[in-house]
Amino acid sequence: MSRKRVAGAGLVLVLCGLLAACGGGGGGGGGGGAPASIQAYSIGGSVSGLRAGTSVTLLDNGGSPLQVSADGSFTLPTPLASGSAYVVTVGTQPTGQNCSVSGGSGSVSSGNVTTVAVTCLNQGESVLYSFGLPAGSDGQDPYASLVMDASGNLYGTTYYGGTNDTGTVFKITSSGAESVLYSFGPNTGSDGQYPAGSLIMDASGNLYGATQDGGKNGTGTVFKIAPSGAESVLYSFGPNTGSDGQYPAGSLIMDASGNLYGTTQDGGKNGTGTVFKIIPSGAESVLYSFGPSPGADGKTPTAGLVMDASGNLYGTTQFGSTSDSGTVFQITPSGTESVLHSFGTGNDGNGPEAGLIMDASGNLYGTTYSGGTNGKGTVFKISPSGTESVLHSFGTGTDGQNPQARLIMDRSGNLYGTTSGGGANGTGTVFQISPSGAESVLYSFGTGTDGQSPLAGLVMDASGNLYGTTYSGGTNGTGTVFRIVP
């Protein structure tokens, strides 16, 4: 019995101690207060672009659904405690639109979250800008792909137009406002004319590109445009009697040390093109001269290069090889060139005008302008061992014809590109090719003022929307910048 009484007494003491610790005692001098309440904060932001009569459902961490039916601010129904993680996603898309979320993830600090931005875009194609202001001061006939910065601004070149009608470098904001950063020319100037290749951007926001003509020798330049818009010529090719190459038509690439690499479609010691390198100081060296004719090693490279982790360069020539139908080549860091594939055998394609892309396994992907089963061009793959396979032959129905541009690849291995002709209206397409090789047309140009003849490749934003240029068409017939929302 005594043991039971002792145990009971101990239990009473323990309970009393717990009550005292929780401030549960009555009067007297215990002084224990009520526990501090846990503060919770709301998660919200704004919706823009939502079409009237539709709604979008938003989720936080996969739950707490909120249906939003109009543009403006929103607040999700379940507050979260400080330190909690939040991830805002789209649960259900509005009919005919695709909404994306920016600033939608983080950790709650010590205040309400109000910075989540939901942007809704109409599915299909929309023209962000039509070139061709009076006298073409805004630029005309964009020939090259775009580059996008972290804020969603697009940068590109036009082959004609500008103050001197010799091309421009332009910027287009995410809302579609266009500004000319630089106008090339005049023809008597030394700053270059007629930019044909795409731009690249460094970490500081400087833009680099090449002009097909102009410069102090009249055979093209490599230029730099600072964020302020100031242009400087890094290198002038030529003269025609030189061996350093002339008339660059492709895009540049930059390595980790700031060296630039590219091709010229003419010049070199044999007059059939070069691969060159320009160091940050502006000194140029020729890594390889193609030719001479008939050019089993390839001739007339019109596109840019791609570099692997070991510093090997890969590209295409439009002509050369046994059949004079073009090649895929490799150049080692020491300047040794080897042909990975010669086109013109069977239905493997002819005349590649575009550069290559490389996947994580070292496979190369590209397009040929003609050839293939129907003679209207191909999408091809080349394995690291040099084996070529045709993923798609164009010219079947309305699937597009004659691709001239580089491909892009998404994280699932789907390829996207453009054809300069064909499609439902005969004026070009945007297409997708699945990893299995199935081709689908995402858009056929030529329905009105939507643009015609896309000669350039595409760029994709984080939401999977595609952006590109058409060489002609649009409101004024001199080209467009377009967006396609899947």
C-alpha positions in Angstrom: 0.0 0.0 0.0 2.8 2.4 0.9 4.3 1.9 -2.5 1.0 2.8 -4.2 0.7 5.9 -2.1 4.2 7.0 -2.9 3.6 6.4 -6.6 0.4 8.4 -6.4 2.1 11.2 -4.6 4.9 11.2 -7.2 2.3 11.4 -10.0 0.6 14.4 -8.3 4.0 16.1 -8.0 4.8 15.5 -11.7 1.4 16.8 -12.8 1.8 19.8 -10.7 5.2 20.4 -12.2 3.8 20.2 -15.7 1.0 22.5 -14.9 3.4 25.0 -13.5 5.6 24.8 -16.5 2.6 25.5 -18.8 1.5 28.4 -16.6 -1.5 26.3 -15.5 -1.4 27.2 -11.8 -4.0 29.5 -10.3 -3.3 32.5 -8.3 -0.1 33.2 -6.4 3.2 34.2 -7.6 3.8 31.5 -10.3 3.8 34.2 -13.0 3.5 31.8 -16.0 2.0 33.5 -19.1 0.0 32.0 -22.1 2.2 30.6 -25.0 2.9 32.9 -27.9 0.6 32.1 -30.9 2.2 31.0 -34.2 1.9 33.7 -36.8 0.6 32.6 -40.3 1.0 34.6 -43.5 -0.9 34.6 -46.8 0.4 33.6 -50.2 -0.7 35.7 -53.2 0.2 37.9 -56.1 -1.4 38.9 -59.4 -2.9 37.3 -62.6 -2.6 39.0 -65.9 -3.7 38.2 -69.5 -6.6 36.0 -68.4 -9.3 36.0 -71.2 -12.8 37.2 -70.2 -15.2 34.3 -69.5 -12.4 31.9 -68.5 -10.8 30.9 -65.2 -7.5 29.4 -64.0 -7.1 27.2 -60.9 -4.1 27.9 -58.7 -2.6 25.5 -56.2 -0.1 25.9 -53.3 2.0 22.8 -52.6 -0.5 20.8 -54.6 -3.5 21.8 -52.6 -5.5 24.8 -51.4 -7.1 25.3 -54.8 -8.2 28.8 -55.8 -10.2 29.6 -58.9 -9.4 33.0 -60.4 -11.8 34.4 -63.0 -10.3 37.8 -63.8 -7.1 39.7 -63.9 -5.9 41.3 -60.7 -4.6 40.3 -57.3 -5.3 37.0 -55.6 -4.7 35.4 -52.2 -4.6 31.6 -51.7 -7.0 30.4 -49.0 -4.5 28.7 -46.6 -2.0 30.9 -44.8 1.4 29.3 -43.9 3.6 29.6 -40.9 6.9 31.4 -41.0 9.6 29.1 -42.4 7.1 27.1 -44.4 7.8 26.4 -48.0 5.4 27.4 -50.7 5.1 26.3 -54.4 2.4 27.9 -56.5 1.4 26.0 -59.6 -1.4 26.0 -62.2 -3.9 23.2 -61.5 -6.3 23.8 -64.4 -5.5 25.9 -67.4 -8.1 28.2 -68.9 -9.7 27.2 -72.2 -7.6 28.3 -75.1 -4.8 29.7 -72.9 -1.6 28.7 -71.2 -0.8 30.3 -67.9 2.7 30.2 -66.3 3.9 31.2 -62.8 7.0 33.2 -62.0 8.2 33.9 -58.5 6.0 31.0 -57.3 8.3 29.2 -54.9 10.1 30.1 -51.8 9.9 30.1 -48.0 7.6 32.3 -45.9 9.6 34.8 -43.9 7.9 37.4 -41.6 5.2 38.8 -43.9 2.6 38.1 -46.5 3.9 36.9 -49.9 2.4 39.2 -52.6 4.9 38.7 -55.5 3.7 35.6 -57.3 3.0 36.5 -60.9 0.7 34.4 -63.1 0.8 35.3 -66.8 -1.8 33.9 -69.2 -1.2 33.7 -73.0 -3.5 32.7 -75.8 -2.5 29.4 -77.3 -1.3 29.3 -80.9 0.7 32.0 -82.8 0.8 35.7 -82.0 2.9 38.4 -83.6 4.9 40.4 -81.1 6.2 42.8 -83.7 5.9 43.5 -87.4 8.9 45.3 -89.0 8.6 48.0 -91.6 8.1 51.4 -90.2 8.2 54.2 -92.8 11.7 54.1 -94.4 12.4 50.9 -92.5 14.1 52.7 -89.7 13.1 49.8 -87.3 14.8 47.2 -89.5 13.5 44.8 -92.2 13.8 41.1 -93.1 15.2 39.4 -90.0 17.3 36.4 -91.1 18.6 35.1 -87.8 17.4 33.5 -84.5 16.7 35.5 -81.3 18.4 35.4 -78.0 16.5 35.9 -74.7 17.8 37.5 -71.5 16.7 36.6 -67.9 13.9 39.2 -68.0 12.3 37.8 -71.1 13.6 40.5 -73.5 14.4 39.3 -77.0 17.4 40.5 -79.1 18.0 39.9 -82.8 19.2 41.3 -86.1 17.6 42.4 -89.3 19.4 41.9 -92.6 18.1 45.2 -94.1 16.5 48.4 -92.8 17.7 50.7 -90.2 19.0 54.2 -90.7 21.2 53.1 -93.6 19.2 50.1 -94.9 22.2 47.8 -94.1 20.7 46.1 -91.1 20.1 46.5 -87.4 20.4 45.0 -83.9 17.1 45.3 -82.1 15.5 44.6 -78.7 11.8 43.5 -78.1 10.4 43.6 -74.6 8.1 40.9 -73.3 5.2 43.2 -74.1 6.2 43.6 -77.7 7.9 47.1 -77.6 10.7 47.3 -80.2 13.8 49.5 -80.0 16.8 49.7 -82.4 20.0 49.3 -80.4 22.2 49.9 -83.5 21.9 50.6 -87.2 24.7 49.4 -89.4 26.3 51.2 -92.3 26.4 53.2 -94.4 28.0 51.1 -97.2 31.1 53.3 -97.1 31.6 52.8 -93.3 33.7 50.2 -91.6 31.3 49.0 -88.9 29.9 46.2 -91.0 26.7 45.7 -93.0 24.0 42.9 -93.4 24.1 40.8 -90.3 23.0 37.3 -91.2 23.8 35.2 -88.1 22.2 35.1 -84.7 23.5 37.0 -81.7 25.0 35.6 -78.5 25.0 37.3 -75.1 27.6 37.2 -72.3 27.0 37.3 -68.6 27.4 41.1 -68.6 24.7 41.6 -71.2 27.1 42.3 -74.1 25.9 41.1 -77.5 28.2 39.6 -80.2 27.6 38.8 -83.8 28.9 39.0 -87.3 28.1 40.9 -90.4 28.2 39.3 -93.8 29.6 42.4 -95.5 31.3 45.7 -94.6 34.2 46.3 -92.4 37.4 48.0 -93.4 37.9 45.5 -96.3 34.3 45.1 -97.3 34.3 41.3 -96.5 32.5 41.2 -93.1 33.1 41.8 -89.4 32.7 40.4 -85.9 31.1 43.1 -83.7 30.2 43.7 -80.1 27.2 45.8 -78.8 27.4 47.0 -75.2 24.3 47.2 -73.0 24.3 50.9 -73.7 24.1 50.3 -77.4 27.7 51.3 -78.2 29.1 49.2 -81.1 32.6 48.2 -81.6 34.2 46.1 -84.4 36.3 43.3 -82.9 37.6 42.1 -86.3 37.4 43.0 -90.0 37.8 40.1 -92.4 39.7 40.2 -95.7 40.9 41.6 -97.9 40.0 39.3 -100.7 43.7 38.5 -101.3 44.1 37.4 -97.7 43.7 33.9 -96.2 41.8 34.7 -93.0 38.3 34.2 -94.5 35.6 36.4 -95.9 31.8 36.9 -95.6 30.8 35.2 -92.3 27.1 34.2 -92.4 26.8 32.0 -89.3 26.4 32.6 -85.6 29.2 32.8 -83.1 29.9 30.7 -80.0 31.9 31.7 -76.9 34.0 29.5 -74.6 34.5 29.9 -70.9 37.6 32.1 -71.5 35.7 34.6 -73.8 37.2 33.3 -77.0 34.8 33.5 -80.0 34.5 30.9 -82.7 32.8 31.0 -86.1 32.9 30.2 -89.8 33.3 32.2 -93.0 31.6 30.9 -96.1 34.4 32.2 -98.4 38.1 33.0 -98.2 40.8 31.0 -96.5 43.8 29.7 -98.3 41.6 27.8 -100.8 38.8 30.3 -101.2 36.1 27.9 -99.9 35.7 29.0 -96.3 37.3 28.8 -92.9 36.8 28.1 -89.2 38.2 31.0 -87.1 38.9 32.0 -83.5 39.0 35.5 -82.1 40.5 36.0 -78.6 39.2 38.8 -76.3 41.9 41.2 -77.4 40.5 40.9 -81.0 43.3 38.9 -82.5 42.0 36.4 -85.1 43.5 33.1 -86.2 42.3 30.6 -88.8 41.8 27.1 -87.2 41.0 25.5 -90.6 40.7 26.4 -94.3 38.4 24.2 -96.3 39.0 23.0 -99.8 40.4 23.1 -102.4 37.6 22.1 -104.8 36.0 19.7 -105.1 36.4 19.7 -101.4 36.1 16.2 -100.0 36.6 17.8 -96.6 33.6 20.2 -97.2 33.3 23.7 -98.5 31.2 26.8 -97.9 30.2 26.6 -94.2 27.2 28.9 -93.8 26.3 28.1 -90.2 27.8 28.4 -86.7 29.5 25.8 -84.6 28.9 23.8 -81.5 31.6 22.8 -79.0 31.9 19.7 -76.7 33.4 19.6 -73.2 36.8 18.7 -74.7 36.9 21.8 -76.9 36.2 19.9 -80.2 34.2 22.0 -82.7 31.4 20.6 -84.9 29.7 22.1 -87.9 28.3 21.7 -91.4 29.3 22.7 -94.9 26.7 23.4 -97.5 28.8 21.9 -100.3 31.8 19.6 -100.7 32.1 15.8 -100.1 32.1 13.2 -102.8 28.6 14.2 -104.1 29.2 17.9 -103.4 26.1 17.8 -101.1 27.7 18.9 -97.9 29.3 17.5 -94.8 29.2 17.3 -91.0 32.8 17.9 -89.7 34.8 18.0 -86.5 37.8 20.1 -85.7 40.0 19.3 -82.7 41.5 22.0 -80.5 44.7 21.5 -82.5 43.0 22.3 -85.8 42.7 18.8 -87.2 39.6 18.4 -89.3 37.7 15.1 -90.0 34.5 14.5 -91.9 31.9 12.7 -89.7 29.4 12.4 -92.6 29.2 13.2 -96.3 25.7 13.9 -97.6 24.3 12.7 -100.9 24.2 9.0 -100.4 20.6 7.7 -100.9 18.0 9.7 -99.1 20.2 11.1 -96.3 19.7 14.7 -97.3 21.6 17.4 -99.3 22.9 20.9 -98.6 22.8 21.6 -94.8 22.6 25.3 -94.2 22.1 25.2 -90.5 24.3 24.5 -87.5 24.1 21.5 -85.2 23.1 20.9 -81.6 24.5 18.2 -79.3 22.7 16.2 -76.6 24.2 15.0 -73.3 25.2 11.7 -75.0 27.2 13.4 -77.7 24.7 12.9 -80.5 24.5 15.6 -83.1 21.2 16.9 -84.7 20.6 19.1 -87.7 18.7 19.8 -90.9 19.4 19.6 -94.6 17.7 22.1 -97.0 16.9 19.5 -99.6 17.3 15.7 -100.2 15.6 13.0 -98.2 12.8 10.8 -99.4 10.8 13.6 -101.0 13.6 15.9 -101.9 12.4 18.7 -99.5 14.9 18.4 -96.7 15.5 16.3 -93.6 16.1 16.3 -89.9 19.0 14.0 -89.1 21.0 12.6 -86.2 24.6 11.6 -86.1 25.9 9.3 -83.3 29.3 9.9 -81.7 30.6 7.1 -83.9 29.5 9.0 -87.0 26.5 7.0 -88.0 23.8 9.1 -89.6 20.1 8.4 -89.5 17.2 10.5 -90.9 14.6 11.3 -88.3 12.2 12.9 -90.7 12.0 13.6 -94.5 9.9 16.7 -95.3 7.5 17.1 -98.2 4.7 14.7 -97.2 1.5 16.7 -97.4 1.6 19.9 -95.4 4.5 19.1 -93.0 6.8 21.8 -94.3 9.6 22.0 -96.8 13.2 23.2 -96.9 14.4 23.8 -93.3 17.3 26.3 -93.1 17.6 26.8 -89.4 19.2 25.2 -86.3 17.1 23.0 -84.1 16.5 23.3 -80.4 15.7 20.5 -77.9 13.6 20.5 -74.7 14.3 18.5 -71.6 12.2 15.6 -72.8 14.3 15.2 -76.0 11.7 16.8 -78.4 13.2 18.7 -81.3 11.7 22.0 -82.5 12.5 23.9 -85.7 11.2 25.8 -88.7 10.8 25.2 -92.4 11.1 28.1 -94.8 8.4 26.8 -97.1 5.6 24.2 -97.2 2.9 23.8 -94.6 -0.9 24.4 -95.1 -0.3 27.7 -96.9 3.1 27.1 -98.5 4.9 29.8 -96.5 6.6 27.8 -93.8 6.0 26.0 -90.5 7.0 25.5 -86.9 7.4 21.8 -86.3 8.1 19.4 -83.5 9.8 16.0 -83.7 9.5 13.5 -80.8 12.3 11.3 -79.7 10.7 8.5 -81.6 10.9 10.6 -84.8 7.2 11.5 -85.1 6.7 14.9 -86.7 3.9 17.3 -86.0 3.3 20.8 -87.3 2.7 23.3 -84.5 1.9 26.2 -86.8 1.6 26.9 -90.5 2.3 30.5 -91.5 0.5 32.5 -94.1 -3.0 33.0 -92.7 -2.9 36.8 -93.0 -0.4 39.1 -91.3 1.2 36.4 -89.2 4.4 36.3 -91.1 5.9 34.2 -93.9 9.1 32.3 -94.6 10.9 31.7 -91.2 14.6 31.3 -92.0 15.8 31.2 -88.4 15.5 28.8 -85.5 13.6 29.2 -82.3 14.2 30.0 -78.7 12.2 28.5 -75.8 11.3 30.2 -72.5 11.0 28.4 -69.1 7.3 27.8 -69.7 7.8 26.1 -73.1 6.7 29.0 -75.2 8.5 29.3 -78.6 9.8 32.6 -80.1 11.2 33.2 -83.6 11.3 35.5 -86.6 9.9 35.4 -90.2 11.9 36.9 -93.0 8.8 38.4 -94.7 5.1 38.8 -94.1 3.5 40.7 -91.2 1.6 43.9 -91.4 4.1 45.6 -93.6 5.5 42.6 -95.5 9.0 42.9 -94.1 9.0 40.3 -91.4 7.9 39.6 -87.8 8.8 38.4 -84.4 6.3 35.8 -83.3 5.4 33.7 -80.2 3.8 30.3 -80.2 2.1 29.0 -77.0 1.7 25.2 -77.2 
